[in-house]
Amino acid sequence: MSAPDRPAVSHRPPSDVSAWVGLAGLAGLFAWFLICRHWPEVAASFGVPGPRLRMDGPYAALAAMVWSVLPMIVATLVIDKAHRRASTGIDWSRKKLLRETWPVSAVKLLALWATWLVIAGVYCLARWYWAEPYLFAMGVLKAAAIPLFVLAVPYVAWLDRYMVNPRDHAWHFGAMLLGQPFDAAEVKRHWRAWIIKGFFGAFMISILPAGWQAAVNADYAAMLGNPAALGMALITLLFLIDVQIGAVGYLVTFRPLDAHIRSGNPLLAGWVAALICYPPFVYGFLGNGILGYEFGTPGRGDANWTVWLAAHPGLMWLWAGLLVTLTAIYAWATFAFGLRFSNLTYRGVLTNGPYRFTRHPAYLSKNAFWWASTLPFLVTNGSLTDTIRNTVCLAAVNAIYFWRARTEEEHLWAEDPKYRAYHTWMSEHGLITAPLVRLKCLLRPRGGALPLPAE
């Protein structure tokens, strides 16, 4: 189907996640953040024994996820009433007898336990998981292993009594292990989902402590006269929101909350485009890698702008405001998902928040941030080669994110008619997307068709 053949969409489709879910998680996160930051005063007021220090350690960062997730669960159940949706695959009015569903549940438990053992084996074999910053994540997952194995039994047994079709992708993998008839496509769906959870879950947990410690200990009052310091501190705080809510999304994938992974991206291109943006694969591309874009710059990463603009206080404040705004959009694009944020997955369709302006607010804001913060075309060594190279390499990084966006669209386009309606509506009405689509139509060859993601 080409652009002129698209059916008209008169209104933006409703979002599968209301704004209240993300805001509830944000409120819980900041409540815990303020408690940890002001713990000396809190402890003194209530006579709590122990050291009167700010709670800036890794376990305080881990506890922040609990403070985020509980309000989001309440909002999901009370406001969104997501547990009643048909997309959960659950019918709460049809409670089956345990003896009827237990044979299916037993097969699924075998599949889950085998899956977790394989993932644990990969963690053991892959050397990068036993070096910083992954050591904390490995410790957390090791401590959680036995409780997960045990609690999976009552959870699966309870849930299968209400599921419309309990023989899901986990069951098919269990059937394969037992030599029973199974659907290979369902087994692939099972493993795509768990590879995503295993890879990104460990990564998200590993980066929690550093950001938490920096944000809790930042002296924001002392930075009020310093745009560079205040800007970077606020950026760190906003990235903390992204990481905390994002980590929740990978770990809380429960079907009764309609937050389960309905499908992982089946496109190889989607996996390649996503994974090269994360450790350990990213190290060969960015930094000193083949797409490094800071050669000959002051070498301070995202703080390069503070070097070049230091002599212009007014411009420093404007630039700091720009970078904080871009980071805020990036964080908003994450917590707007509520419980459902994760890469490479389809977990419903989000059409509100920043997604009412563009289909990819996180990618747009992130890539604009890199240009504005690193200023890769400004070099200290006077080398025109480095200027051109840095500019081309960052443009290549932008192209990777465009590639990611296209593969994500193709995945969602194939999965959900609501996404197809949203895609069409955004192309016609999106504040940022619609002008870009019109520009693309003007630039394409006469008579050419604008391809849709599925083409």
DRENDO-1510 file (C-alpha; in Angstrom, 1 decimal, always signed):
<recs>
REC; n; res; u; v; w
REC; 1; MET; +0.0; +0.0; +0.0 .
REC; 2; SER; +1.4; +3.4; -0.9 .
REC; 3; ALA; +0.8; +6.7; +0.8 .
REC; 4; PRO; -2.2; +7.8; -1.4 .
REC; 5; ASP; -3.9; +4.5; -0.7 .
REC; 6; ARG; -3.9; +4.9; +3.1 .
REC; 7; PRO; -7.3; +5.0; +4.6 .
REC; 8; ALA; -8.0; +8.3; +6.3 .
REC; 9; VAL; -7.9; +8.3; +10.1 .
REC; 10; SER; -10.0; +11.1; +11.6 .
REC; 11; HIS; -8.7; +10.9; +15.2 .
REC; 12; ARG; -5.7; +9.7; +17.1 .
REC; 13; PRO; -6.3; +6.2; +18.4 .
REC; 14; PRO; -6.5; +5.8; +22.2 .
REC; 15; SER; -3.4; +4.9; +24.0 .
REC; 16; ASP; -3.0; +1.5; +25.7 .
REC; 17; VAL; -1.4; +3.3; +28.7 .
REC; 18; SER; -2.9; +6.4; +30.3 .
REC; 19; ALA; -0.6; +9.2; +31.4 .
REC; 20; TRP; -1.6; +8.5; +35.0 .
REC; 21; VAL; +0.5; +5.3; +35.1 .
REC; 22; GLY; +3.8; +7.0; +34.2 .
REC; 23; LEU; +3.0; +10.0; +36.5 .
REC; 24; ALA; +2.3; +7.6; +39.4 .
REC; 25; GLY; +5.6; +5.9; +38.9 .
REC; 26; LEU; +7.4; +9.3; +38.7 .
REC; 27; ALA; +5.7; +10.4; +41.9 .
REC; 28; GLY; +6.8; +7.3; +43.8 .
REC; 29; LEU; +10.3; +7.6; +42.4 .
REC; 30; PHE; +10.7; +11.2; +43.6 .
REC; 31; ALA; +9.2; +10.4; +47.0 .
REC; 32; TRP; +11.9; +7.8; +47.6 .
REC; 33; PHE; +14.5; +10.1; +46.1 .
REC; 34; LEU; +13.7; +12.9; +48.5 .
REC; 35; ILE; +13.7; +10.4; +51.5 .
REC; 36; CYS; +17.1; +9.1; +50.5 .
REC; 37; ARG; +18.5; +12.6; +49.9 .
REC; 38; HIS; +17.2; +14.0; +53.2 .
REC; 39; TRP; +17.7; +10.8; +55.2 .
REC; 40; PRO; +19.9; +12.5; +57.9 .
REC; 41; GLU; +17.0; +14.9; +58.7 .
REC; 42; VAL; +14.3; +12.2; +58.4 .
REC; 43; ALA; +16.3; +9.8; +60.7 .
REC; 44; ALA; +16.9; +12.5; +63.3 .
REC; 45; SER; +13.2; +13.6; +63.2 .
REC; 46; PHE; +11.9; +10.0; +63.9 .
REC; 47; GLY; +14.8; +8.9; +66.0 .
REC; 48; VAL; +15.8; +6.2; +63.6 .
REC; 49; PRO; +19.1; +4.5; +64.8 .
REC; 50; GLY; +22.0; +4.0; +62.5 .
REC; 51; PRO; +24.3; +6.3; +60.5 .
REC; 52; ARG; +22.8; +9.7; +59.5 .
REC; 53; LEU; +24.0; +9.6; +55.9 .
REC; 54; ARG; +22.3; +10.0; +52.6 .
REC; 55; MET; +21.1; +6.7; +51.2 .
REC; 56; ASP; +23.0; +6.8; +47.9 .
REC; 57; GLY; +24.0; +3.1; +47.7 .
REC; 58; PRO; +23.1; +0.5; +45.1 .
REC; 59; TYR; +20.4; -1.1; +47.2 .
REC; 60; ALA; +18.7; +2.3; +47.7 .
REC; 61; ALA; +18.7; +2.5; +43.9 .
REC; 62; LEU; +17.2; -1.0; +43.7 .
REC; 63; ALA; +14.5; +0.0; +46.3 .
REC; 64; ALA; +13.6; +3.0; +44.1 .
REC; 65; MET; +12.2; +0.6; +41.5 .
REC; 66; VAL; +9.8; -0.7; +44.2 .
REC; 67; TRP; +8.7; +2.8; +44.9 .
REC; 68; SER; +8.2; +3.3; +41.2 .
REC; 69; VAL; +6.4; +0.1; +40.4 .
REC; 70; LEU; +3.8; -0.1; +43.2 .
REC; 71; PRO; +2.1; +3.2; +42.3 .
REC; 72; MET; +2.2; +2.2; +38.6 .
REC; 73; ILE; +0.5; -1.1; +39.4 .
REC; 74; VAL; -2.2; +0.7; +41.3 .
REC; 75; ALA; -2.8; +3.1; +38.5 .
REC; 76; THR; -2.8; +0.3; +36.0 .
REC; 77; LEU; -5.5; -1.6; +37.9 .
REC; 78; VAL; -7.6; +1.2; +39.3 .
REC; 79; ILE; -7.5; +3.8; +36.5 .
REC; 80; ASP; -6.6; +1.9; +33.3 .
REC; 81; LYS; -8.3; -1.3; +34.5 .
REC; 82; ALA; -5.9; -3.1; +32.2 .
REC; 83; HIS; -6.5; -6.4; +33.9 .
REC; 84; ARG; -9.9; -6.6; +32.3 .
REC; 85; ARG; -8.8; -6.2; +28.8 .
REC; 86; ALA; -9.1; -9.0; +26.3 .
REC; 87; SER; -5.4; -8.4; +25.3 .
REC; 88; THR; -4.4; -10.0; +28.6 .
REC; 89; GLY; -5.6; -13.3; +27.4 .
REC; 90; ILE; -7.4; -13.7; +30.7 .
REC; 91; ASP; -11.1; -14.3; +31.4 .
REC; 92; TRP; -11.6; -13.7; +35.2 .
REC; 93; SER; -15.2; -15.1; +35.0 .
REC; 94; ARG; -14.1; -18.6; +34.0 .
REC; 95; LYS; -12.1; -20.1; +36.9 .
REC; 96; LYS; -10.9; -23.6; +36.0 .
REC; 97; LEU; -10.2; -26.4; +38.4 .
REC; 98; LEU; -6.5; -26.8; +39.3 .
REC; 99; ARG; -6.6; -30.5; +38.3 .
REC; 100; GLU; -7.6; -29.4; +34.8 .
REC; 101; THR; -4.9; -26.9; +34.3 .
REC; 102; TRP; -2.0; -28.4; +36.3 .
REC; 103; PRO; -0.7; -30.6; +33.4 .
REC; 104; VAL; -0.3; -27.5; +31.2 .
REC; 105; SER; +1.2; -25.5; +34.1 .
REC; 106; ALA; +3.8; -28.2; +34.8 .
REC; 107; VAL; +5.0; -28.1; +31.2 .
REC; 108; LYS; +5.2; -24.3; +31.3 .
REC; 109; LEU; +7.2; -24.4; +34.6 .
REC; 110; LEU; +9.6; -26.8; +33.0 .
REC; 111; ALA; +10.0; -24.4; +30.2 .
REC; 112; LEU; +10.6; -21.4; +32.4 .
REC; 113; TRP; +13.1; -23.1; +34.6 .
REC; 114; ALA; +15.0; -24.4; +31.6 .
REC; 115; THR; +15.0; -20.9; +30.1 .
REC; 116; TRP; +16.3; -19.3; +33.3 .
REC; 117; LEU; +19.1; -22.0; +33.5 .
REC; 118; VAL; +20.1; -21.2; +29.9 .
REC; 119; ILE; +20.2; -17.5; +30.6 .
REC; 120; ALA; +22.2; -18.1; +33.8 .
REC; 121; GLY; +24.6; -20.2; +31.8 .
REC; 122; VAL; +25.1; -17.3; +29.3 .
REC; 123; TYR; +25.7; -14.9; +32.2 .
REC; 124; CYS; +28.4; -17.3; +33.5 .
REC; 125; LEU; +30.1; -17.7; +30.1 .
REC; 126; ALA; +30.1; -14.1; +28.9 .
REC; 127; ARG; +33.0; -12.4; +30.6 .
REC; 128; TRP; +31.6; -8.9; +30.5 .
REC; 129; TYR; +28.9; -9.9; +33.0 .
REC; 130; TRP; +31.6; -10.5; +35.7 .
REC; 131; ALA; +33.2; -7.1; +35.4 .
REC; 132; GLU; +32.0; -3.6; +36.3 .
REC; 133; PRO; +29.3; -2.3; +36.0 .
REC; 134; TYR; +27.6; -5.7; +35.7 .
REC; 135; LEU; +28.8; -7.2; +39.0 .
REC; 136; PHE; +25.9; -5.6; +41.0 .
REC; 137; ALA; +23.3; -6.9; +38.5 .
REC; 138; MET; +24.8; -10.4; +38.7 .
REC; 139; GLY; +24.5; -10.3; +42.5 .
REC; 140; VAL; +20.9; -9.1; +42.4 .
REC; 141; LEU; +19.9; -11.8; +39.9 .
REC; 142; LYS; +21.8; -14.5; +41.9 .
REC; 143; ALA; +19.9; -13.5; +45.0 .
REC; 144; ALA; +16.6; -13.5; +43.2 .
REC; 145; ALA; +17.1; -16.9; +41.4 .
REC; 146; ILE; +15.7; -19.2; +44.1 .
REC; 147; PRO; +12.7; -17.0; +45.0 .
REC; 148; LEU; +11.8; -16.8; +41.3 .
REC; 149; PHE; +12.1; -20.5; +40.9 .
REC; 150; VAL; +9.8; -21.1; +43.9 .
REC; 151; LEU; +7.3; -18.3; +43.3 .
REC; 152; ALA; +6.9; -19.3; +39.7 .
REC; 153; VAL; +4.9; -22.4; +40.8 .
REC; 154; PRO; +1.9; -20.6; +42.5 .
REC; 155; TYR; +1.9; -17.8; +40.0 .
REC; 156; VAL; +1.7; -20.0; +36.9 .
REC; 157; ALA; -0.7; -22.4; +38.5 .
REC; 158; TRP; -3.0; -19.5; +39.5 .
REC; 159; LEU; -2.8; -17.7; +36.2 .
REC; 160; ASP; -3.5; -20.8; +34.1 .
REC; 161; ARG; -6.8; -21.3; +35.8 .
REC; 162; TYR; -8.0; -18.0; +34.2 .
REC; 163; MET; -6.2; -17.9; +30.9 .
REC; 164; VAL; -8.3; -18.4; +27.8 .
REC; 165; ASN; -5.5; -20.3; +26.1 .
REC; 166; PRO; -2.9; -21.4; +28.7 .
REC; 167; ARG; -0.9; -23.2; +26.0 .
REC; 168; ASP; +1.2; -20.1; +25.2 .
REC; 169; HIS; +4.7; -19.8; +23.8 .
REC; 170; ALA; +6.2; -21.0; +27.1 .
REC; 171; TRP; +4.1; -24.2; +26.9 .
REC; 172; HIS; +5.3; -24.9; +23.4 .
REC; 173; PHE; +8.9; -24.7; +24.5 .
REC; 174; GLY; +8.2; -27.1; +27.3 .
REC; 175; ALA; +6.4; -29.4; +25.0 .
REC; 176; MET; +9.5; -29.4; +22.7 .
REC; 177; LEU; +11.7; -30.3; +25.7 .
REC; 178; LEU; +9.4; -33.2; +26.5 .
REC; 179; GLY; +9.3; -34.5; +22.9 .
REC; 180; GLN; +5.6; -33.5; +22.5 .
REC; 181; PRO; +4.1; -31.8; +19.4 .
REC; 182; PHE; +4.9; -28.1; +19.5 .
REC; 183; ASP; +4.7; -25.0; +17.3 .
REC; 184; ALA; +8.2; -23.9; +16.3 .
REC; 185; ALA; +7.0; -20.3; +15.7 .
REC; 186; GLU; +5.7; -20.1; +19.3 .
REC; 187; VAL; +9.1; -21.4; +20.6 .
REC; 188; LYS; +10.8; -18.6; +18.7 .
REC; 189; ARG; +8.4; -16.1; +20.2 .
REC; 190; HIS; +9.3; -17.5; +23.7 .
REC; 191; TRP; +13.0; -17.1; +23.2 .
REC; 192; ARG; +12.9; -13.7; +21.6 .
REC; 193; ALA; +11.0; -12.4; +24.6 .
REC; 194; TRP; +13.4; -14.0; +27.1 .
REC; 195; ILE; +16.5; -13.0; +25.3 .
REC; 196; ILE; +15.3; -9.4; +25.4 .
REC; 197; LYS; +14.5; -9.6; +29.1 .
REC; 198; GLY; +17.8; -11.4; +29.9 .
REC; 199; PHE; +20.0; -9.0; +27.9 .
REC; 200; PHE; +18.4; -5.7; +28.7 .
REC; 201; GLY; +17.3; -6.5; +32.2 .
REC; 202; ALA; +20.9; -7.2; +33.4 .
REC; 203; PHE; +22.1; -4.0; +31.6 .
REC; 204; MET; +19.5; -1.8; +33.2 .
REC; 205; ILE; +20.1; -3.1; +36.7 .
REC; 206; SER; +23.9; -2.6; +36.2 .
REC; 207; ILE; +23.6; +1.1; +35.5 .
REC; 208; LEU; +21.2; +1.9; +38.3 .
REC; 209; PRO; +23.7; +2.6; +41.1 .
REC; 210; ALA; +26.0; +5.2; +39.4 .
REC; 211; GLY; +23.2; +7.5; +38.4 .
REC; 212; TRP; +21.4; +7.1; +41.7 .
REC; 213; GLN; +24.5; +8.0; +43.7 .
REC; 214; ALA; +25.3; +11.1; +41.5 .
REC; 215; ALA; +21.7; +12.4; +41.7 .
REC; 216; VAL; +21.2; +11.9; +45.4 .
REC; 217; ASN; +24.4; +13.6; +46.3 .
REC; 218; ALA; +24.3; +16.5; +43.9 .
REC; 219; ASP; +24.3; +19.9; +45.5 .
REC; 220; TYR; +21.8; +21.6; +43.3 .
REC; 221; ALA; +21.7; +24.8; +45.4 .
REC; 222; ALA; +25.4; +25.4; +45.0 .
REC; 223; MET; +25.0; +25.1; +41.2 .
REC; 224; LEU; +22.4; +27.8; +40.8 .
REC; 225; GLY; +25.0; +30.3; +39.5 .
REC; 226; ASN; +26.7; +27.8; +37.3 .
REC; 227; PRO; +24.8; +26.8; +34.1 .
REC; 228; ALA; +27.2; +24.1; +33.2 .
REC; 229; ALA; +27.2; +22.3; +36.5 .
REC; 230; LEU; +23.4; +22.8; +37.1 .
REC; 231; GLY; +22.6; +21.6; +33.5 .
REC; 232; MET; +24.7; +18.5; +33.8 .
REC; 233; ALA; +23.3; +17.7; +37.3 .
REC; 234; LEU; +19.7; +18.0; +36.0 .
REC; 235; ILE; +20.5; +15.9; +33.0 .
REC; 236; THR; +21.9; +13.2; +35.3 .
REC; 237; LEU; +18.6; +13.4; +37.3 .
REC; 238; LEU; +16.5; +13.1; +34.2 .
REC; 239; PHE; +18.6; +10.1; +33.0 .
REC; 240; LEU; +17.9; +8.6; +36.4 .
REC; 241; ILE; +14.2; +8.7; +35.6 .
REC; 242; ASP; +14.7; +7.0; +32.3 .
REC; 243; VAL; +16.9; +4.2; +33.8 .
REC; 244; GLN; +14.6; +3.6; +36.8 .
REC; 245; ILE; +11.4; +3.4; +34.9 .
REC; 246; GLY; +13.0; +1.6; +32.0 .
REC; 247; ALA; +14.4; -1.1; +34.4 .
REC; 248; VAL; +10.9; -1.6; +35.8 .
REC; 249; GLY; +9.6; -2.2; +32.2 .
REC; 250; TYR; +12.0; -5.0; +31.6 .
REC; 251; LEU; +11.3; -6.8; +34.9 .
REC; 252; VAL; +7.6; -6.3; +35.4 .
REC; 253; THR; +6.1; -8.1; +32.4 .
REC; 254; PHE; +3.0; -9.7; +34.1 .
REC; 255; ARG; +0.1; -10.7; +32.0 .
REC; 256; PRO; -2.6; -9.7; +34.6 .
REC; 257; LEU; -1.3; -6.1; +34.2 .
REC; 258; ASP; -1.5; -6.4; +30.4 .
REC; 259; ALA; +2.2; -5.6; +30.5 .
REC; 260; HIS; +3.4; -8.9; +29.1 .
REC; 261; ILE; +5.6; -9.1; +26.0 .
REC; 262; ARG; +3.2; -10.0; +23.2 .
REC; 263; SER; +6.0; -10.4; +20.7 .
REC; 264; GLY; +9.6; -9.7; +20.3 .
REC; 265; ASN; +10.8; -8.1; +17.1 .
REC; 266; PRO; +11.1; -11.0; +14.5 .
REC; 267; LEU; +13.3; -9.0; +12.2 .
REC; 268; LEU; +17.1; -9.7; +12.2 .
REC; 269; ALA; +17.7; -6.1; +11.1 .
REC; 270; GLY; +15.8; -4.8; +14.2 .
REC; 271; TRP; +18.0; -6.9; +16.5 .
REC; 272; VAL; +21.3; -5.8; +14.8 .
REC; 273; ALA; +20.3; -2.1; +14.8 .
REC; 274; ALA; +19.3; -2.3; +18.5 .
REC; 275; LEU; +22.1; -4.4; +20.0 .
REC; 276; ILE; +24.9; -2.4; +18.4 .
REC; 277; CYS; +23.8; +0.5; +20.5 .
REC; 278; TYR; +24.4; -1.3; +23.8 .
REC; 279; PRO; +27.4; -3.0; +25.6 .
REC; 280; PRO; +29.4; -5.0; +24.8 .
REC; 281; PHE; +28.7; -4.4; +21.1 .
REC; 282; VAL; +28.7; -0.6; +21.2 .
REC; 283; TYR; +32.3; -0.5; +22.3 .
REC; 284; GLY; +33.5; -1.3; +18.8 .
REC; 285; PHE; +31.4; +1.6; +17.3 .
REC; 286; LEU; +31.5; +4.6; +19.7 .
REC; 287; GLY; +34.2; +6.1; +21.9 .
REC; 288; ASN; +37.4; +5.2; +20.1 .
REC; 289; GLY; +35.5; +2.8; +17.8 .
REC; 290; ILE; +34.8; +3.0; +14.1 .
REC; 291; LEU; +32.0; +5.5; +14.6 .
REC; 292; GLY; +33.6; +7.6; +17.3 .
REC; 293; TYR; +32.7; +11.2; +16.7 .
REC; 294; GLU; +34.8; +13.1; +19.3 .
REC; 295; PHE; +38.4; +12.9; +17.9 .
REC; 296; GLY; +40.2; +16.1; +18.4 .
REC; 297; THR; +37.5; +17.5; +20.7 .
REC; 298; PRO; +38.1; +18.6; +24.3 .
REC; 299; GLY; +37.4; +15.0; +25.2 .
REC; 300; ARG; +34.8; +15.5; +27.8 .
REC; 301; GLY; +32.0; +13.6; +26.2 .
REC; 302; ASP; +28.5; +15.2; +26.6 .
REC; 303; ALA; +30.2; +18.1; +28.4 .
REC; 304; ASN; +32.1; +19.3; +25.3 .
REC; 305; TRP; +29.7; +22.2; +25.1 .
REC; 306; THR; +30.8; +23.6; +28.4 .
REC; 307; VAL; +34.3; +24.1; +27.1 .
REC; 308; TRP; +33.3; +25.9; +23.9 .
REC; 309; LEU; +30.7; +28.2; +25.4 .
REC; 310; ALA; +32.4; +28.9; +28.7 .
REC; 311; ALA; +33.2; +32.5; +27.7 .
REC; 312; HIS; +29.5; +33.3; +26.9 .
REC; 313; PRO; +27.4; +33.1; +30.1 .
REC; 314; GLY; +24.1; +34.0; +28.4 .
REC; 315; LEU; +24.6; +31.4; +25.7 .
REC; 316; MET; +25.7; +28.8; +28.4 .
REC; 317; TRP; +22.3; +29.2; +30.1 .
REC; 318; LEU; +20.4; +28.9; +26.9 .
REC; 319; TRP; +22.4; +25.8; +25.8 .
REC; 320; ALA; +22.0; +24.2; +29.2 .
REC; 321; GLY; +18.2; +24.8; +29.0 .
REC; 322; LEU; +18.2; +23.3; +25.5 .
REC; 323; LEU; +20.0; +20.1; +26.7 .
REC; 324; VAL; +17.9; +19.8; +29.8 .
REC; 325; THR; +14.7; +20.1; +27.7 .
REC; 326; LEU; +15.9; +17.4; +25.2 .
REC; 327; THR; +16.8; +15.1; +28.1 .
REC; 328; ALA; +13.4; +15.8; +29.7 .
REC; 329; ILE; +11.7; +14.8; +26.4 .
REC; 330; TYR; +13.8; +11.6; +26.4 .
REC; 331; ALA; +12.8; +10.7; +30.0 .
REC; 332; TRP; +9.2; +11.6; +29.3 .
REC; 333; ALA; +9.2; +9.2; +26.3 .
REC; 334; THR; +10.3; +6.4; +28.7 .
REC; 335; PHE; +8.0; +7.0; +31.7 .
REC; 336; ALA; +5.0; +7.5; +29.4 .
REC; 337; PHE; +5.2; +3.8; +28.8 .
REC; 338; GLY; +4.5; +3.1; +32.5 .
REC; 339; LEU; +5.1; -0.6; +33.0 .
REC; 340; ARG; +5.6; -1.4; +29.4 .
REC; 341; PHE; +8.9; +0.1; +28.3 .
REC; 342; SER; +11.4; -2.2; +26.6 .
REC; 343; ASN; +13.3; -2.4; +23.4 .
REC; 344; LEU; +12.5; -4.8; +20.6 .
REC; 345; THR; +9.0; -5.6; +21.9 .
REC; 346; TYR; +5.3; -5.1; +21.1 .
REC; 347; ARG; +3.4; -4.6; +24.4 .
REC; 348; GLY; +0.5; -2.5; +23.1 .
REC; 349; VAL; +0.4; +0.9; +21.4 .
REC; 350; LEU; +1.3; +4.2; +23.0 .
REC; 351; THR; -0.3; +7.3; +21.4 .
REC; 352; ASN; -0.2; +9.9; +24.1 .
REC; 353; GLY; +2.5; +12.0; +25.9 .
REC; 354; PRO; +5.3; +12.9; +23.5 .
REC; 355; TYR; +4.0; +10.2; +21.1 .
REC; 356; ARG; +1.3; +12.6; +20.0 .
REC; 357; PHE; +3.9; +14.8; +18.4 .
REC; 358; THR; +6.2; +12.2; +16.8 .
REC; 359; ARG; +6.4; +8.5; +16.6 .
REC; 360; HIS; +10.0; +8.5; +17.9 .
REC; 361; PRO; +10.4; +11.2; +20.5 .
REC; 362; ALA; +13.2; +9.4; +22.4 .
REC; 363; TYR; +15.3; +8.9; +19.3 .
REC; 364; LEU; +14.8; +12.4; +18.0 .
REC; 365; SER; +15.7; +14.0; +21.4 .
REC; 366; LYS; +18.6; +11.7; +22.0 .
REC; 367; ASN; +20.2; +12.3; +18.7 .
REC; 368; ALA; +19.6; +16.0; +18.9 .
REC; 369; PHE; +21.2; +16.0; +22.4 .
REC; 370; TRP; +24.4; +14.3; +21.0 .
REC; 371; TRP; +24.8; +17.0; +18.4 .
REC; 372; ALA; +24.2; +19.9; +20.8 .
REC; 373; SER; +26.2; +18.5; +23.7 .
REC; 374; THR; +29.3; +17.1; +22.0 .
REC; 375; LEU; +29.6; +19.7; +19.1 .
REC; 376; PRO; +31.6; +17.1; +17.2 .
REC; 377; PHE; +32.5; +19.6; +14.4 .
REC; 378; LEU; +34.4; +21.8; +16.7 .
REC; 379; VAL; +37.9; +20.4; +17.3 .
REC; 380; THR; +40.9; +21.7; +19.3 .
REC; 381; ASN; +43.6; +20.4; +17.0 .
REC; 382; GLY; +42.5; +22.5; +13.9 .
REC; 383; SER; +42.2; +19.3; +11.8 .
REC; 384; LEU; +39.7; +19.6; +9.0 .
REC; 385; THR; +39.8; +15.8; +8.7 .
REC; 386; ASP; +38.7; +15.3; +12.2 .
REC; 387; THR; +35.9; +17.9; +11.7 .
REC; 388; ILE; +34.6; +16.1; +8.7 .
REC; 389; ARG; +35.1; +12.7; +10.2 .
REC; 390; ASN; +33.3; +13.5; +13.4 .
REC; 391; THR; +30.4; +15.0; +11.6 .
REC; 392; VAL; +30.0; +12.0; +9.2 .
REC; 393; CYS; +30.3; +9.5; +12.1 .
REC; 394; LEU; +27.7; +11.1; +14.2 .
REC; 395; ALA; +25.4; +11.3; +11.1 .
REC; 396; ALA; +26.1; +7.6; +10.7 .
REC; 397; VAL; +25.0; +7.0; +14.4 .
REC; 398; ASN; +21.8; +9.0; +13.6 .
REC; 399; ALA; +21.3; +6.7; +10.6 .
REC; 400; ILE; +21.5; +3.7; +12.9 .
REC; 401; TYR; +18.7; +5.1; +15.1 .
REC; 402; PHE; +16.6; +5.8; +11.9 .
REC; 403; TRP; +17.2; +2.2; +11.0 .
REC; 404; ARG; +16.1; +1.1; +14.5 .
REC; 405; ALA; +12.9; +3.3; +14.1 .
REC; 406; ARG; +12.0; +1.7; +10.8 .
REC; 407; THR; +12.4; -1.8; +12.0 .
REC; 408; GLU; +10.3; -1.1; +15.1 .
REC; 409; GLU; +7.6; +0.4; +12.9 .
REC; 410; GLU; +7.6; -2.6; +10.7 .
REC; 411; HIS; +7.3; -4.9; +13.7 .
REC; 412; LEU; +4.4; -3.0; +15.2 .
REC; 413; TRP; +2.7; -2.4; +11.8 .
REC; 414; ALA; +2.5; -6.2; +11.3 .
REC; 415; GLU; +1.2; -6.8; +14.8 .
REC; 416; ASP; -1.6; -4.3; +15.5 .
REC; 417; PRO; -4.2; -2.5; +13.4 .
REC; 418; LYS; -4.3; +0.2; +16.1 .
REC; 419; TYR; -0.6; +1.0; +15.3 .
REC; 420; ARG; -1.4; +1.2; +11.6 .
REC; 421; ALA; -4.1; +3.7; +12.4 .
REC; 422; TYR; -1.8; +5.7; +14.7 .
REC; 423; HIS; +1.0; +5.6; +12.1 .
REC; 424; THR; -1.4; +7.0; +9.5 .
REC; 425; TRP; -2.8; +9.7; +11.9 .
REC; 426; MET; +0.6; +10.8; +12.8 .
REC; 427; SER; +1.7; +11.1; +9.2 .
REC; 428; GLU; -1.3; +13.5; +8.6 .
REC; 429; HIS; -1.6; +15.3; +12.0 .
REC; 430; GLY; +1.6; +14.8; +14.0 .
REC; 431; LEU; +3.2; +18.2; +15.0 .
REC; 432; ILE; +6.6; +16.9; +14.0 .
REC; 433; THR; +5.9; +13.9; +11.9 .
REC; 434; ALA; +3.4; +15.4; +9.5 .
REC; 435; PRO; +5.7; +18.2; +8.2 .
REC; 436; LEU; +8.5; +15.6; +7.8 .
REC; 437; VAL; +6.2; +13.3; +5.8 .
REC; 438; ARG; +5.1; +16.2; +3.6 .
REC; 439; LEU; +8.7; +17.2; +3.0 .
REC; 440; LYS; +9.5; +13.7; +2.1 .
REC; 441; CYS; +6.6; +13.6; -0.4 .
REC; 442; LEU; +7.9; +16.8; -2.0 .
REC; 443; LEU; +11.4; +15.4; -2.4 .
REC; 444; ARG; +10.5; +12.0; -3.7 .
REC; 445; PRO; +10.5; +11.4; -7.5 .
REC; 446; ARG; +7.2; +12.4; -9.3 .
REC; 447; GLY; +4.8; +9.5; -9.3 .
REC; 448; GLY; +6.8; +7.6; -6.7 .
REC; 449; ALA; +5.1; +6.0; -3.7 .
REC; 450; LEU; +5.9; +6.6; -0.1 .
REC; 451; PRO; +6.5; +3.1; +1.3 .
REC; 452; LEU; +4.8; +2.0; +4.5 .
REC; 453; PRO; +6.8; +0.1; +7.1 .
REC; 454; ALA; +5.5; -3.3; +6.0 .
REC; 455; GLU; +6.7; -2.8; +2.5 .
</recs>
